[in-house]
Amino acid sequence: MGGRHRHARPASADDLLSQLGRLTARVREEVEVQRARVELAEALQRGMLPSTLPTAPGLRVAARYAPARNGLDIGGDWYDGFRLSDGTLGFSIGDVQGHDVEAAAYMGQVRIALRAVAAMGTTDPGEILHTANELLAATDNPLFATCVFLRFDPRTWSVHTARAGHTGAVWARADGVGGVIDHPPEEIGLPLAVMECQSYQVTEYHLTQPGALALLTDGVVEGPRFPLEEGLAQVARVLRDGVRDDPEVLADRVMEVAEKTGHTDDAAVLVLSYEGPEACQTADTAPGVV
């Protein structure tokens, strides 16, 4: 005995419109949640960046931060500067792996860890990175951070730097010569919080004539339009062309490079503009960085 087949009633226009309305409301709600997370991450990010940076006679400093273009990758980059216990100045810049609110919060932890270590009297950049790495690696947070720590001594016009997996600084001097301060891979330590018991090599430079030095994050020099090497070369040209300009102007021009890369990550730059020791400013053979 055969049974009857029952066919589903075709959805009416009202049914389809009702379903579309529910889907639209759900999408709108998800967009609003994501927007709120991005706004919170940006507020955290900007709130934890320093409002002022230290200076010294003959040294001027400027910094810039730009959020990600697409609004989703915000939260990882930072810059900082503060006076160390021996009267020298410490500057750091870095990038936390990951994005959104979690990265912004972890960025604050890394920045505080660096300051806390320095506050204990340590002034050596390698030791500061080493101790901060031990503190951060001992936590159960899966994130990590690349970083550069720079110590500037206004009495000797010397710079000591250590790197934790981060991009090298860019420099230029008054006679138009410039480039990237880079090191062999074996001389660059691992990012912070990847592994305990890491050492970070310190490199010393002497600033012997007026010039400028830019610490930056990958978002400034790397993007879909050109690779890291081209971005660094463009920043080097910006510094050489404007080495005598105000650091605020230089920082703006460096951030214009970030716009040219088509970057999707956030970006930060810290520019140190210096006059150099008066005794060396007219020396024909004295380089700006040695």
PyMOL commands that set and color helices and strands:
alter all, ss='L'
color gray80, all
select helices_A, chain A and resi 13-48+100-119+125-137+185-187+218-221+228-241+247-261+278-280
alter helices_A, ss='H'
color red, helices_A
select strands_A, chain A and resi 59-66+77-83+89-96+145-153+158-164+169-173+178-181+203-206+211-216+267-274
alter strands_A, ss='S'
color yellow, strands_A
deselect
rebuild
show_as cartoon
